[in-house]
Amino acid sequence: MDALGINLPGLLTQLVSFLILFAVLSKLLYGPIQKILTERTEKIRESLKAAERASEQAASAAEQVEKEIAEARAQGQVHIAEAREAAGKYREDQEERARGEAETFIVRAKAEIEQERDAAVEQVRQEFASLAISAAEQIVGKSLDESTHRQLIESTLEEGLQDRKN
């Protein structure tokens, strides 16, 4: 082996030194490096799981937000419908109140017209009675008892009014 340039005792020494160095390094460095790599792998695995959970939570949260938005829209539609219904009811109440006020006004106006008509009829009756007494005095030529004539005229007018009403 000398011809090849290999020194056997040197080769054995280097081989033994290599094996000792390999055993020492594997004992001292390989275990801690392997432990560090295992821990790092585990951290990466946990980070991936956490990222997956976060992604699922984000998807769930987005779904929840969409559901809440849909509920809010539905509630908004309900509130709009209620507001429209309330507005319609208010309008109907106001129309009913206006009708009631108009009817009250009409009844009051009719009553006032009736009172004025009755007052006018009474005034015409009194003037007619005075004219009739005056005409009777001129015809008879003397003054008659006014209260008797007034009663006579009143009864005649009442009979005439009752005939008109029937």
C-alpha positions in Angstrom: 0.0 0.0 0.0 3.0 2.0 0.3 3.2 2.0 -3.5 -0.1 3.7 -3.7 1.0 6.3 -1.2 -1.2 5.1 1.6 0.4 4.9 5.0 -1.4 2.2 7.0 -0.6 3.3 10.5 -1.4 6.9 9.5 -4.6 5.7 7.9 -5.6 3.7 11.0 -4.8 6.7 13.2 -6.9 9.0 11.1 -9.7 6.4 11.0 -9.7 6.0 14.8 -9.5 9.8 15.2 -12.4 10.2 12.8 -14.5 7.6 14.7 -13.7 9.2 18.0 -14.5 12.6 16.6 -17.6 11.2 15.0 -18.7 9.6 18.3 -18.0 12.8 20.3 -19.7 15.0 17.8 -22.7 12.7 17.5 -23.0 12.6 21.3 -22.4 16.3 21.9 -23.7 17.9 18.7 -26.0 15.5 17.0 -28.4 15.1 20.0 -28.8 18.9 20.7 -29.1 19.7 17.0 -31.6 16.9 16.5 -33.5 18.2 19.5 -33.4 21.8 18.2 -34.6 20.6 14.8 -37.4 18.5 16.4 -38.5 21.5 18.5 -38.4 23.7 15.4 -40.4 21.2 13.4 -43.0 21.0 16.3 -43.2 24.8 16.4 -43.7 25.0 12.7 -46.4 22.3 13.0 -48.1 24.2 15.8 -47.9 27.5 13.9 -49.5 25.8 10.9 -52.3 24.4 13.1 -52.7 27.9 14.7 -52.8 29.5 11.2 -55.4 26.9 10.1 -57.5 27.5 13.2 -57.2 31.3 12.7 -58.3 30.8 9.1 -61.3 28.7 10.2 -62.2 31.3 12.8 -61.9 34.1 10.3 -64.2 32.1 7.9 -66.6 31.5 10.8 -66.4 35.2 11.8 -67.1 36.2 8.2 -70.0 33.8 8.0 -71.3 35.2 11.3 -71.0 38.8 10.1 -72.9 37.9 6.9 -75.6 36.3 9.0 -75.8 39.3 11.3 -75.9 41.6 8.2 -78.8 39.5 6.8 -80.6 39.7 10.1 -80.1 43.4 10.3 -81.5 43.8 6.8 -84.5 41.7 7.7 -85.0 43.8 10.9 -84.6 47.0 8.9 -87.3 45.7 6.5 -89.6 44.9 9.4 -89.0 48.4 10.9 -89.7 50.0 7.5 -92.9 48.0 7.2 -93.9 49.0 10.7 -93.2 52.6 10.0 -95.3 52.5 6.8 -98.1 50.8 8.7 -97.9 53.4 11.5 -97.9 56.2 8.9 -101.0 54.7 7.2 -102.7 54.4 10.6 -101.8 57.9 11.5 -103.1 59.2 8.1 -106.4 57.3 8.6 -106.7 58.6 12.1 -106.1 62.2 10.9 -108.7 61.7 8.1 -111.2 60.3 10.6 -110.5 63.2 12.9 -111.0 65.7 10.0 -114.2 64.0 9.0 -115.4 64.2 12.6 -114.5 67.9 12.8 -116.2 68.6 9.5 -119.4 66.8 10.6 -119.3 68.7 13.9 -118.9 71.9 11.9 -121.8 71.0 9.6 -124.1 70.1 12.6 -123.2 73.3 14.3 -123.8 75.3 11.1 -127.2 73.6 10.6 -128.1 74.4 14.2 -127.1 78.0 13.7 -129.0 78.3 10.5 -132.1 76.7 12.2 -131.8 79.2 15.0 -131.5 82.1 12.6 -134.4 80.8 10.6 -136.5 80.5 13.7 -135.6 84.0 14.8 -136.4 85.4 11.4 -139.8 83.5 11.4 -140.5 84.9 14.9 -139.6 88.4 13.8 -141.8 88.1 10.7 -144.6 86.8 12.9 -144.3 89.7 15.3 -144.2 92.2 12.5 -147.1 90.5 10.8 -149.0 90.6 14.1 -148.3 94.3 14.5 -149.3 94.9 10.9 -152.5 92.9 11.3 -153.4 94.8 14.4 -152.8 98.0 12.7 -154.8 97.0 9.7 -157.6 95.8 11.9 -157.7 99.1 13.8 -157.9 101.0 10.6 -160.7 98.7 9.4 -162.6 98.8 12.6 -161.7 102.4 13.2 -161.0 102.0 16.8 -158.3 100.6 19.0 -158.9 97.0 20.0 -157.4 95.2 22.9 -153.9 94.4 21.7 -153.3 91.2 23.9 -156.5 89.6 22.6 -155.7 90.4 19.0 -152.1 89.1 19.5 -153.4 85.8 20.9 -155.8 85.5 18.0 -153.1 86.1 15.5 -150.7 83.7 17.2 -153.2 80.9 17.1 -153.9 81.6 13.4 -150.2 81.6 12.6 -149.7 78.4 14.6 -152.5 76.7 12.7 -151.0 77.9 9.4 -147.5 76.6 10.4 -148.9 73.2 11.4 -150.8 72.9 8.1 -147.5 73.7 6.2 -145.6 71.1 8.2 -148.1 68.4 7.5 
